[in-house]
Amino acid sequence: MKSARVITIGLLIPVQLLILIQPSNAAPAYVFPVAGCSVKYAHSHHDYPATDIQANKGCAFVAPINGIVDEIVAKDVWSGKTNLGQDRGGLSVSIIGDDGVRYYGSHLSKIETTTVVGIRVSAGTKLGEVGNTGSARGTAPHLHFGISWPTEKNIWWVRRGVLYPWKYLDAWKAGKDLSPANSIKTVKLKMGEIPPKPKK
């Protein structure tokens, strides 16, 4: 009986040590979407949920989570005369994170040549550079950052953002993991998968 107890305890100790060690070595699931630069962003946005992250032109826009590049707009066709919703973002990239959430960055000055639809990226991978393309032309460079659920292509009024992201940005900037996945599910149930297209 004594030898059996010794064996049981001996087996438990390595497992307990493994449980204690793993969390300290684990990388954060989420990272702030602008890397290597000073940033500012308000806890507000104009007429829909999103955030404009002020940063110098050329600062890196990075994947905030592991995921797949979903949609790219590689040509800036925005015109102040038409101001079409689908064109306002200028150069943009969206990814579908491993959490099932879509993350969208727009007004980019450049998209990396390695950023292509369907490629898998890791959190922190550079996708493009901060700029002021699209309807941000003539304004200070910034990253428009939107969070939404995945849709078919060109549903720009969902892609641009449906959930205010600043509490998640605050957490990621502080090195903390905070997922918007459950909140996105709640908003989707309330709004419907493809809500009516806005007039503006």
N, C-alpha and C positions, 0 to 999 in steps of 0.2 A: 504493500500500500504506500509506503514511504517513497519508494522509487517512482511510482506512478505520479505522485504529486510533484516530484522534482521535474519530471519530464514535462508535465502540463505547464508549470511555471516557466520553464525554459522556453517553451514554444510561444508563450504569451508575450514575453519581454520584447523580442524583436518586432512583433506586430505593433505593440504600444509605442516603441521608439519610432517606427516608420510613420505612424499616424501623427506623432509630434513633429517629425522632421519635414514631412511633405509640404504643409502649408507655407512654411518660411521660405522654401525654395521655389514655390510656384509663382510664375510671372502673372501680373495682372491681366485679366481678360480684356480690359478696356484701357485705352490711352487717349489723351487729349488730341484732337484732330489737327492741331497746328504744332509743329515741332521745331525746336531750336531758335525760337524767336519770342520776344515780348509780345503779349497780346492783351487786348481789352475787349470786353463784351458786356452789353447791358442785359439786365433781366427784363427785357421788353422787346417787342417787335411791332411793326405797324399793323397790318390788317389780317394776319394769319400767324399760326404758331411756328416760329423758327428763331434763329439767332444769327446776328452778324458779328463775326469775330474780327476785330480790327487788328491788322498786322501789316508789316512791311511787304511791299511787292516782292515776290520771289521766295517768301517763307514757305516751308514745306507743308503741304496738305497731306496728311497721312491717314491710313486706314485706322479707325478707332477700335477695330476688333478684327479677329480672323474672319475671313469670308470670301465671297466670290464677286468679282467686278460684274455689275449687272447692266449698266447703261452708261454710255459716254456720248457727250455732245462735243465734237472736236472742232466745230466751226462756229464763230460768233456771227449770227445773222440778225441780231436785234436791231431794230430801227425805232427811233423815237416817234416817228410818224404813225407807225402801226401799233407799237408797244404790245405785241402779241405775248400772251402768257407763256407759251412754250419756248419763246426766244429770250425771255428776260434773264435767264441764268447765264447766258453766254457760254463759255467753256465750262463743262461740268462733268463730274464723275459720281456715280452712285454704286454702292456695294450692298450686297445682302449678307449681313453678318451671320455667324454661326448661331446666334440667338434668334434668327428668323426676322430680324428688323432690318429695314433699309436705311442706310445712311447716305446723305446727299451733300456734296460740296460744290458750290458754283461760284461764278465770277472769276474763275481761274485765269491766270496769265499764260499758263502752260500746262499741258498734260504729258506725263512721262511716256516715252515711246514704249516702255514695258507695260504700261497700263492698257490692257486690251480686254474686251468683253469675254467673260468666261474664265479668266485667269484667277487662280487662287492666290490670295494675299494674306499676309500675317499682320497682326496689330503692329502699327508703326511703320509699315511699308509706305514709302513715298508714292503718292498717286499723281500729284501735280503741284503747282505753285500758286500761292495767293496772288490775286490781281484785282482788276475792276472791269472785266468784260461784261457784255450784256447791258442790262439796265443800270449797272453800276458805273458805266462809262462817265468819266468826269468827276467821280467821287473818290474819296480816299480808298486805297486798296483794302479789301476785306474778304473773308470767307463767309459766304452764306451757308449755314449749316442747318439741314432739315432732317427730321426723323419721321419715318412713316412705315407702313407695311408694304410688302412687295405688291406690285400690280403689273398688268400688261404694260407694254412700252407706251410712252408719250402721255400717260395720265399725269400731266405736270402739276395739276392742282393738289394731288396727293403727294407726289414726289417732293415737292418744295417744302413740305413739313406739315404735320398734323398734331404734333405734341411739342409744347415748349421744352426746349432741351437744356435750359441753363442749370437745373439742379444736377443733371448728369454731367455736364461740363465741369461744374464746381467739384464734383466728386472725383472725376478722372484727373483733373488738374492737381488734386491733392493726393493722387495715387491710390484712390479707393475704387473698388468695383461697385458700380451701381447700374443695374440693368433696366432699360426702359421696356423690356419685352411685355411684361404684364400690363403696363399702362397702355401700350400700343394695342394690345388685344381688346382692352376696354373701350378705347376710342373707336376702333374698327367696328365693334358691335353697335356702338351708338350711331356712327355715321353711315355705316354700310360700306361694302368693299369698294364700290366706285360711287362716291357721293356726287350730287349734281355739279356740273361744271360751273364755276363762278363767272359772273359777268365781267370781272376784271382780274 
